[in-house]
Amino acid sequence: MQKRRSFYGKKYKSGDVLVDWIFRRFVEILNKKVDLIVLKRRLRDEKGKLLDGQWKKENKTIYINPARYSPACGSRKDYDMLVTLVHELSHILFEPAREREILQAERMLIQKLSDSQKRALRGFIPKDDGV
């Protein structure tokens, strides 16, 4: 389990009250509900479909595929694991929501989170060693 982190103050504000509230909930989730974030290439679901990321509630782990294409980014070259982390955190925060609503929340948050908020969230993602 990782050390708890907190991000408060003007430096971690986007100018949007709702986005700031969601950011604080994301940090709270990362500190309290998520024990581990794992980078896993060739991440697949039960049916064999390739995934960008996955939240496993039973072992409190978020899996992120560091080599996966993300439609929100437009190309593999521009892929940012932050998009996947925001997506999986949205599943945890808005648990009963369907995939369509989660994708809408993800797109909105990626646009509206401030650079400092994005850096703070990226800090939770382990480094990709390329293996």
N, C-alpha and C positions, 0 to 999 in steps of 0.2 A: 504494500500500500504506500502511496506517495504522500509526501508532506502536504498538509493543507495550505492553500494559497488564497489570498484575498486581494481584490482589485477594487478599490474605492477611490472616491475623490474626483475632481474635475478632469483629471487626466484620462479617466476611463468612462467618459460620457460621450454620447453620440449627438446629443441635441434632440433626440426623440425619446420621450419618457417611456414609452412601451418597449422600445429596443433596449434601453438601459435596464429596465426591469427584467427582460428576458436574459440579457447578458448576466446579470447577477444570479438569476436562477440557474443558468448554465454552469457558472462557477460553483455554485452550491451543489449541483448534481455531481460535478466532477470531483468535488471534495468529499461528498457523503455517500453517493449511490454507486459511483464507478470505482472499482478497485484497480482496474488495469486497462490500459489502451495498448493493443497489440497490432503491429504491422504484419499483415499476412498476405503474401502474394497468392494468386490463384484462389481467392476466397470464393466459395460457392455455397449456395443454399442446399436444402435437402434434395431438390430436384436436379441439381447440377448446374444451375444458372450462375454465371459469374456475377459477383456483387462488388459494389464500391465499398460498402461497409455493412456492419451487422452489430446489433445490440443483443447480447446474451444475458438476459435478466438473471438466470439461474446461477451464473458464476460472476456476475457484475462486471462483465468485460465488454468493451467496444473493440471490434476488429475493424481495421482499415486496410484496404487493398491499395498499397502505394503506387501500383503500376496501372491502375484502372482508369479508363476514360470516363469523364463526367459530362453529361449533357449541359450542365449549367456553365461549364468552362468553355466548351466549344471545340477543344482539341486536346489530345493527350499531352502535348507539349505544355499547355497552359494549366494542366491539372494541378489543383491545390488540395491537399488532404484536408484543409480547413473546411472546405465545402462538405465533405463527407462527415467530418466531426459535427458540424452544425446540424446536418441532416439527422444523424443518430441522436444527438442531444434533443432535437425537436421531437423525435419519437418518444423519448423518455418524458419530456415536459408535457407534451400534448398527447399522452398515451392513447386515448380512444380515437384520435384523429386517423383518417384514412391517408393512404400514400399521396393522393392528390393534394390534400391540404398541407401535408408535410413538405412537399415539393414547393408549394407556393410560399410557405413560411421560410424555407431555406433560401429561395431566391430573394425575398424581401430582406432577410437578415444579412445576407452577404453584401447587398447593396448599401444597407444602412448602418451596419456596425462601423464604428470608427476604426482608424488604423491601429490605435493603441488597444482597443478591445480585441481586434483580430490577432495582434501580436500576443496578447495575454492568452487567448484560446490556443494559438499555435504552440505556445509554451508547454501545453499539456501533451502534445503529440511527440512520441519518441522519435529520435533521428532515424532516418532510413539508411541502413548500411549497404543497400543495394544487393543483398543476397536473395 
